[in-house]
């Protein structure tokens, strides 16, 4: 069979319907990967969100990932921008490799939501994040065609994204956001929430091989201290088209790797088959 029942199920739960027990379950997963992530702060941050994406194993019901989101509408140059913010996010390490795929169940859930969000607000929809790890930055940099900060481009589109990024960051974090550096520092000194050292280590080999990681580290050298970099991407037809192409290519590569299909038939071969059918009829 090419398709089987999905081993992972997802749900988007409004924040007002998230129970205390569920918050504790989410927090238990979260503290496996973050330092100084106390329960009260986690719960308070969640209360300011719109809701949470939850992913569970179908068979066991185990929570294996979640992403807390917030939707915003902000004034920008006599118009409005509609912003999808993804806050506290974590995925169990058992699913890191799978989630890195552009056609993972988790990516498909988020992109399906973003597509519907964009259709409601075409030409004014953006995905905003703050990142204390190159992994988070790459979610934007690898999936949004037009994004900021961009490791190569400084054109007019990127400059507009910079303005919107600073608008959102200032709205959400006030003086904790530094527009000169583009970073958010919560100022808790040694008590800042940080990613555990074994979760997203950066090696010299990675810095040499991957320019986007090298770029991120240059912009946010204090990320291991809990300082976060403000990032934004335009949710537009260019990004949706690029994602669909990536999804189809990876799906095809997966099928060929498993021997489900070999190669696509050529146009000439299809024409020959069509002629044979006509003659047989």
C-alpha positions as CSV (number, residue, x, y, z in Angstrom):
1,X,0.0,0.0,0.0
2,X,1.2,3.5,-0.8
3,X,-0.8,5.1,2.0
4,X,-1.5,3.9,5.5
5,X,-3.3,5.3,8.5
6,X,-1.3,8.2,10.0
7,X,0.7,7.1,13.1
8,X,0.5,10.7,14.4
9,X,-2.7,12.6,15.0
10,X,-2.9,16.4,15.5
11,X,-5.3,18.9,17.0
12,X,-5.5,22.7,17.4
13,X,-6.9,23.4,20.9
14,X,-8.0,26.9,21.8
15,X,-6.2,28.2,24.9
16,X,-9.5,28.4,26.9
17,X,-10.0,24.7,26.4
18,X,-6.6,23.6,27.6
19,X,-7.0,21.9,31.0
20,X,-4.5,22.1,33.9
21,X,-3.7,18.4,33.3
22,X,-2.8,19.1,29.7
23,X,-0.7,22.1,30.7
24,X,1.3,19.9,33.0
25,X,1.7,17.2,30.3
26,X,3.0,19.9,27.9
27,X,5.3,21.3,30.5
28,X,6.7,17.9,31.3
29,X,7.8,17.5,27.6
30,X,9.1,21.1,27.5
31,X,11.5,20.8,30.4
32,X,13.2,17.8,28.8
33,X,14.8,20.2,26.4
34,X,14.8,23.6,28.1
35,X,16.6,24.9,31.2
36,X,14.9,27.4,33.7
37,X,11.5,26.6,32.3
38,X,9.4,26.8,35.5
39,X,5.8,25.8,35.4
40,X,4.3,29.2,36.4
41,X,6.1,31.1,33.6
42,X,5.2,28.4,31.1
43,X,1.5,28.6,32.1
44,X,1.5,32.4,32.1
45,X,3.1,32.5,28.6
46,X,0.5,30.0,27.4
47,X,-2.3,32.1,28.7
48,X,-1.3,34.9,26.3
49,X,-1.6,32.6,23.3
50,X,-4.5,31.9,21.0
51,X,-4.1,28.1,21.2
52,X,-1.8,25.1,20.8
53,X,-1.1,22.6,18.1
54,X,-0.8,19.2,19.7
55,X,0.7,16.0,18.1
56,X,0.2,12.6,19.6
57,X,1.0,9.0,18.7
58,X,-2.2,7.4,17.5
59,X,-1.6,4.0,19.2
60,X,-0.3,5.2,22.6
61,X,-1.8,8.7,22.9
62,X,1.7,10.0,24.0
63,X,2.2,13.7,23.4
64,X,5.2,14.0,21.2
65,X,5.1,17.6,20.1
66,X,3.3,20.9,20.6
67,X,3.5,24.5,19.4
68,X,1.8,27.4,21.1
69,X,0.5,30.0,18.7
70,X,-0.9,33.5,18.8
71,X,-2.7,35.3,16.0
72,X,-2.4,39.1,15.8
73,X,-3.7,42.0,13.7
74,X,-1.5,45.1,13.8
75,X,-1.6,48.5,12.0
76,X,1.1,49.1,9.4
77,X,1.3,52.1,7.1
78,X,-2.5,52.8,7.1
79,X,-3.2,49.1,6.6
80,X,-3.0,46.0,8.7
81,X,-0.8,43.0,8.9
82,X,-2.0,39.6,10.1
83,X,0.6,37.7,12.1
84,X,1.0,34.1,13.0
85,X,3.3,33.8,16.0
86,X,4.7,30.5,17.1
87,X,5.9,30.6,20.7
88,X,7.0,27.7,22.9
89,X,7.6,24.8,20.6
90,X,9.0,21.4,21.3
91,X,9.3,18.0,19.5
92,X,10.4,14.8,21.2
93,X,13.9,13.8,20.0
94,X,12.4,10.5,18.7
95,X,10.8,12.5,16.0
96,X,13.5,15.1,15.1
97,X,14.6,13.4,11.9
98,X,11.0,12.8,10.8
99,X,10.0,16.4,11.6
100,X,13.0,17.8,9.7
101,X,11.3,16.5,6.5
102,X,9.2,19.1,4.7
103,X,6.3,16.6,4.3
104,X,6.2,15.4,8.0
105,X,2.8,15.2,9.6
106,X,3.7,18.2,11.9
107,X,4.8,20.4,9.0
108,X,1.7,19.4,7.0
109,X,-0.5,20.5,10.0
110,X,1.1,23.9,10.3
111,X,1.2,24.6,6.6
112,X,-2.4,23.6,6.2
113,X,-3.4,26.1,8.8
114,X,-1.1,28.8,7.3
115,X,-2.7,28.3,3.9
116,X,-6.2,28.8,5.3
117,X,-4.9,31.8,7.3
118,X,-3.4,33.3,4.1
119,X,-6.6,32.8,2.1
120,X,-8.5,34.9,4.7
121,X,-5.9,37.7,4.6
122,X,-4.1,37.6,1.2
123,X,-1.1,39.8,0.7
124,X,-0.8,40.7,4.4
125,X,0.0,37.5,6.3
126,X,3.3,36.8,8.1
127,X,4.9,34.2,10.3
128,X,6.8,35.6,13.2
129,X,9.2,33.8,15.6
130,X,11.9,34.5,18.1
131,X,14.7,32.0,18.0
132,X,17.3,31.0,20.6
133,X,18.5,28.2,18.3
134,X,19.5,27.9,14.6
135,X,16.9,25.2,14.3
136,X,14.1,27.7,14.9
137,X,15.6,30.2,12.5
138,X,15.9,27.6,9.8
139,X,12.1,26.9,10.1
140,X,11.7,30.4,8.6
141,X,14.8,30.6,6.5
142,X,14.2,27.2,4.8
143,X,10.5,27.4,4.3
144,X,9.6,31.1,3.6
145,X,10.9,32.4,0.2
146,X,10.8,36.0,1.5
147,X,12.1,36.2,5.1
148,X,14.1,38.4,7.5
149,X,16.9,38.2,8.5
150,X,18.0,36.8,5.2
151,X,21.6,35.5,4.9
152,X,21.9,36.7,1.2
153,X,19.3,39.3,0.4
154,X,18.8,43.0,1.4
155,X,16.3,44.0,-1.3
156,X,13.2,46.1,-0.8
157,X,11.0,43.0,0.1
158,X,13.5,42.1,2.9
159,X,13.6,45.7,4.1
160,X,9.8,45.7,4.3
161,X,9.9,42.5,6.3
162,X,12.4,44.0,8.6
163,X,10.0,46.9,9.4
164,X,7.2,44.5,10.1
165,X,9.4,42.2,12.2
166,X,10.4,45.2,14.4
167,X,6.8,46.3,14.6
168,X,5.7,42.9,15.9
169,X,8.7,42.4,18.2
170,X,8.2,45.9,19.7
171,X,4.5,45.3,20.2
172,X,5.1,42.0,22.0
173,X,8.3,42.6,24.0
174,X,8.6,46.4,24.4
175,X,12.0,47.5,25.6
176,X,13.2,43.9,25.9
177,X,13.5,44.1,22.1
178,X,16.6,45.9,20.7
179,X,15.9,47.2,17.2
180,X,19.7,47.8,16.7
181,X,20.5,44.1,17.1
182,X,17.1,42.5,16.3
183,X,17.4,40.5,19.5
184,X,15.1,39.9,22.5
185,X,16.7,39.7,25.9
186,X,14.5,39.0,28.8
187,X,17.2,40.2,31.2
188,X,17.0,37.3,33.6
189,X,20.8,36.9,33.6
190,X,21.6,33.3,34.6
191,X,17.9,32.5,34.9
192,X,17.0,33.1,31.2
193,X,15.2,30.1,29.7
194,X,17.7,28.3,27.5
195,X,17.9,25.2,25.4
196,X,19.8,22.4,27.0
197,X,23.3,22.0,25.7
198,X,22.8,18.6,24.0
199,X,19.7,19.7,22.1
200,X,21.1,22.0,19.4
201,X,24.9,22.1,19.6
202,X,26.8,24.0,16.9
203,X,30.1,22.5,15.8
204,X,32.9,24.2,13.8
205,X,32.0,21.7,10.9
206,X,28.4,22.9,10.8
207,X,29.5,26.6,10.8
208,X,31.8,25.9,7.9
209,X,29.4,23.8,5.9
210,X,26.1,25.6,6.4
211,X,26.1,29.4,5.7
212,X,22.6,29.9,7.2
213,X,23.7,28.5,10.5
214,X,26.9,30.6,10.4
215,X,24.8,33.7,9.6
216,X,22.4,33.0,12.5
217,X,25.3,32.5,15.0
218,X,26.8,35.8,13.8
219,X,23.5,37.7,14.5
220,X,22.8,36.0,17.8
221,X,26.1,35.0,19.5
222,X,24.4,35.0,22.9
223,X,21.7,32.4,22.0
224,X,23.1,29.9,24.5
225,X,22.4,32.5,27.2
226,X,18.7,32.6,26.2
227,X,18.9,35.7,24.0
228,X,16.5,35.3,21.0
229,X,16.6,36.6,17.5
230,X,13.4,38.1,16.0
231,X,12.5,36.5,12.6
232,X,9.7,36.8,10.1
233,X,8.6,35.3,6.9
234,X,5.9,36.3,4.3
235,X,3.2,33.7,4.0
236,X,2.5,34.2,0.3
237,X,2.0,32.4,-3.0
238,X,5.7,32.1,-3.5
239,X,6.2,30.2,-0.2
240,X,3.1,28.0,-0.6
241,X,4.2,27.1,-4.2
242,X,7.8,26.3,-3.0
243,X,6.4,24.2,-0.1
244,X,4.1,22.2,-2.5
245,X,7.0,21.5,-4.9
246,X,9.2,20.4,-2.0
247,X,6.4,18.2,-0.6
248,X,5.8,16.5,-3.9
249,X,9.5,16.0,-4.6
250,X,10.2,14.4,-1.2
251,X,7.1,12.3,-1.4
252,X,8.2,11.0,-4.8
253,X,11.8,10.4,-3.5
254,X,10.3,8.4,-0.7
255,X,8.2,6.3,-3.0
256,X,11.1,5.6,-5.3
257,X,13.4,4.8,-2.4
258,X,10.9,2.2,-1.1
259,X,10.5,0.7,-4.6
260,X,6.9,1.7,-4.9
261,X,7.6,3.3,-8.2
262,X,10.6,3.6,-10.4
263,X,10.7,6.5,-12.9
264,X,8.1,8.7,-14.4
265,X,7.1,7.6,-17.9
266,X,8.1,9.9,-20.7
267,X,5.6,11.8,-22.8
268,X,6.6,9.7,-25.8
269,X,5.9,6.6,-23.9
270,X,2.5,7.8,-22.8
271,X,1.7,8.7,-26.5
272,X,2.7,5.2,-27.6
273,X,0.5,3.6,-25.0
274,X,-2.4,5.8,-26.1
275,X,-1.9,4.7,-29.7
276,X,-1.9,1.1,-28.7
277,X,-5.2,1.5,-26.9
278,X,-6.7,3.1,-30.0
279,X,-5.6,0.3,-32.3
280,X,-6.8,-2.3,-29.8
281,X,-10.2,-0.7,-29.7
